[in-house]
Amino acid sequence: EFGFVIYSKLQSDALREAISTIVAQSKEKQRKFTETIELQIGLKNYDPQKDKRFSGSVKLPHIPRPKMKICMLGDAQHVEEAEKIGLDYMDVEALKKLNKNKKLVKKLAKKYHAFLASESVIKQIPRLLGPGLNKAGKYCICFQQILVNVTWLILCMNAGKFPTLVSHQESLESKVNETKAMVKFQLKKVLCMGVAVGNVAMEEKQIFQNVQMSVNFLVSLLKKNWQNVGEVPLLEEYHGPIKQDLLSY
């Protein structure tokens, strides 16, 4: 069903051409880092003041930002696992040293794209850090079958990511990769949304598949589906927008 919706509106040839153009441009002007490819989608016939605001996340088939920085706020077991896979981590003692200092918490929030947390640690985060991570809009993924701290549950939801509950029996590395593959769409005050869908080092077909999945998922959230989609320009981090209409009408 999803594939049918995509192919009926998203022009496959135009999308492939746009992706090829971006990749070719990146090769002409090589940089010291891998450039991210972004998808920006403009909505129409939507009133953020009146219409119900939506929010949803989807796991893409390919990780768009492999170097996405994630930090584990962990108990002893998760810290040990994080160490083994080369994942940054902080234990309770390290968090205590921040002493609720707003500048230090803000610096921590800026350093990472997302945070993972053990259940035993997450109950202490409001007391240890205050609302700093929430204000920074950072993801908070919680590990355990049951999350009992309602206050932090609310903070996580406001930060834009409902906690993912995972037991110690599950793979931390898999959870990290899952987090890296997730993109989120949330209607706020503006009718334009942007998400990372790939990077110039990926195979073009992988970028294509990520774009398909992203657009299709967003359309499923809209009240009138494709009728609410205004434009879909494909963007690259530094070379600017690819001026090409990717929709068919």
C-alpha positions in Angstrom: 0.0 0.0 0.0 2.8 2.4 0.9 4.7 1.7 -2.3 1.6 2.4 -4.4 1.1 5.8 -2.6 4.7 6.8 -3.1 4.9 5.9 -6.8 1.6 7.7 -7.6 2.9 11.0 -6.3 6.6 11.0 -5.9 8.4 11.1 -9.2 10.9 8.3 -9.1 13.0 9.6 -12.1 13.1 13.1 -10.8 14.1 11.9 -7.3 16.9 9.7 -8.7 18.1 12.7 -10.8 18.1 15.0 -7.8 20.1 12.4 -5.7 22.6 11.9 -8.5 23.1 15.7 -8.8 23.8 16.0 -5.1 26.3 13.1 -5.1 28.0 14.5 -8.2 28.3 18.0 -6.7 29.8 16.6 -3.5 32.5 14.8 -5.5 33.4 18.0 -7.3 33.9 19.9 -4.1 35.2 17.4 -1.6 35.1 18.4 2.0 36.8 17.0 5.1 33.6 15.6 6.4 30.7 13.6 5.0 27.8 15.9 4.0 24.3 15.2 5.1 21.4 15.1 2.6 18.2 16.6 3.9 14.7 16.3 2.8 12.4 19.4 3.3 8.7 19.0 2.9 6.4 22.0 2.6 2.8 21.5 3.7 -0.3 23.3 2.4 -3.9 23.6 3.5 -2.9 23.2 7.1 -3.5 25.7 9.9 -1.2 25.0 12.9 -3.5 27.1 15.1 -6.6 25.2 14.3 -5.7 21.8 12.9 -4.5 19.0 15.2 -0.7 19.0 15.5 0.8 15.6 14.7 4.0 13.9 15.7 5.5 10.6 14.6 8.8 8.8 14.1 9.8 6.1 11.6 12.9 3.9 11.3 14.6 4.3 7.9 16.0 1.3 6.1 19.5 2.8 6.1 21.2 5.0 8.8 21.3 8.6 7.4 23.8 9.9 9.9 26.2 7.1 11.0 28.3 9.6 13.1 25.3 10.8 15.0 26.5 11.4 18.6 24.8 9.4 21.3 25.5 9.2 25.0 24.6 6.5 27.4 23.4 7.6 30.8 23.9 4.2 32.3 24.0 1.9 35.3 27.0 -0.3 35.7 25.9 -3.0 33.2 25.0 -0.5 30.5 28.2 1.5 31.1 30.2 -1.7 30.6 28.3 -2.5 27.4 28.8 1.1 26.1 32.5 0.8 26.8 32.7 -2.4 24.7 31.1 -0.8 21.6 32.9 2.5 21.9 29.7 4.5 22.9 30.1 7.6 25.0 28.6 7.2 28.5 28.1 8.9 31.8 27.3 7.1 35.1 25.5 8.6 38.1 28.7 9.9 39.7 29.6 11.8 36.5 26.1 13.3 36.4 26.3 14.3 40.0 29.5 16.3 39.2 27.4 18.5 36.9 25.7 19.7 40.1 22.6 20.9 38.2 24.8 23.7 36.7 22.7 25.0 33.8 25.7 25.9 31.7 27.3 22.4 32.1 23.9 20.7 31.4 23.4 22.8 28.3 26.9 22.0 27.1 26.2 18.3 27.6 22.9 18.6 25.7 24.7 20.4 22.8 27.4 17.8 22.6 25.0 14.9 21.6 22.2 14.4 19.2 20.5 11.8 21.5 20.7 10.2 24.9 20.1 6.6 26.1 19.3 6.0 29.7 19.1 3.0 32.1 15.9 2.8 34.1 17.7 3.1 37.4 19.5 6.2 36.2 16.6 7.9 34.5 14.6 8.1 37.7 17.4 10.3 39.1 17.9 12.6 36.1 15.3 15.3 37.1 17.1 15.6 40.4 20.6 15.4 39.0 20.2 17.6 35.9 17.0 19.5 36.2 15.1 20.3 32.9 18.2 21.1 30.9 18.0 18.1 28.5 14.3 18.7 28.0 14.7 22.3 27.1 17.4 21.3 24.6 14.9 19.0 22.9 17.0 15.9 23.1 15.9 12.4 22.6 15.7 10.2 25.8 15.6 6.5 25.2 14.9 4.6 28.5 16.0 1.1 29.2 13.8 -1.2 31.2 10.4 -2.9 31.0 8.7 -0.4 33.3 9.3 3.3 33.6 8.0 4.4 37.0 9.1 8.0 37.0 6.1 10.0 35.6 7.9 13.3 35.8 10.7 12.2 33.5 8.3 10.4 31.3 6.6 13.7 30.6 10.0 15.4 30.1 10.9 12.7 27.5 7.6 13.2 25.7 8.1 17.0 25.5 11.6 16.5 24.3 10.1 14.9 21.2 10.8 11.2 21.8 8.6 8.8 23.7 10.8 6.5 25.7 11.7 3.2 24.1 11.7 0.6 26.9 14.5 -2.1 26.5 15.6 -4.7 28.9 19.2 -5.6 29.8 18.7 -8.8 27.8 18.5 -6.8 24.5 21.4 -5.5 22.5 22.6 -2.0 23.3 24.4 -1.8 20.0 21.1 -2.6 18.2 19.4 0.1 20.1 22.0 2.6 19.1 21.7 1.8 15.4 17.9 2.0 15.7 18.2 5.5 17.2 20.5 6.6 14.4 18.0 5.3 11.8 15.0 7.1 13.3 13.6 10.4 11.9 10.8 12.4 13.4 8.1 14.6 11.9 6.3 17.0 14.2 4.0 19.8 13.2 4.7 23.0 15.1 4.2 26.6 14.1 5.7 26.4 10.6 4.5 24.4 7.6 8.0 23.2 6.6 9.7 20.1 7.9 13.2 18.8 7.4 14.8 15.5 8.2 18.2 13.9 7.4 17.6 11.2 4.8 21.2 10.2 4.0 24.7 11.3 3.3 26.8 11.6 0.2 28.8 8.5 1.0 25.8 6.3 0.8 24.7 4.4 -2.3 22.2 6.3 -4.3 19.6 3.6 -4.1 19.8 3.7 -0.3 19.2 7.4 -0.3 16.3 6.8 -2.6 14.8 4.2 -0.3 15.1 6.5 2.7 13.4 9.4 0.9 10.6 7.1 -0.1 10.1 5.9 3.4 10.3 9.4 4.9 7.8 11.0 2.6 5.4 8.1 2.7 5.4 8.1 6.5 4.7 11.8 6.7 1.9 11.6 4.2 0.3 8.9 6.4 0.2 11.5 9.3 -1.5 14.2 7.3 -5.2 14.7 7.5 -5.7 14.8 3.7 -2.6 12.8 2.8 -1.0 14.0 -0.5 -3.4 16.9 -0.7 -1.5 18.5 2.2 1.9 18.2 0.5 3.0 21.4 -1.2 6.5 20.8 -2.3 9.3 18.3 -1.8 12.7 19.8 -2.6 15.7 17.6 -1.8 18.5 19.4 0.1 22.1 18.9 0.8 23.9 20.4 3.9 26.1 22.9 2.0 25.3 23.0 -1.6 21.7 24.2 -1.1 18.4 23.0 -2.5 18.0 21.0 -5.7 15.4 23.0 -7.5 13.3 20.2 -8.9 9.7 19.3 -8.5 9.6 15.8 -7.1 5.9 15.4 -7.1 3.5 14.5 -9.9 -0.1 15.9 -9.9 
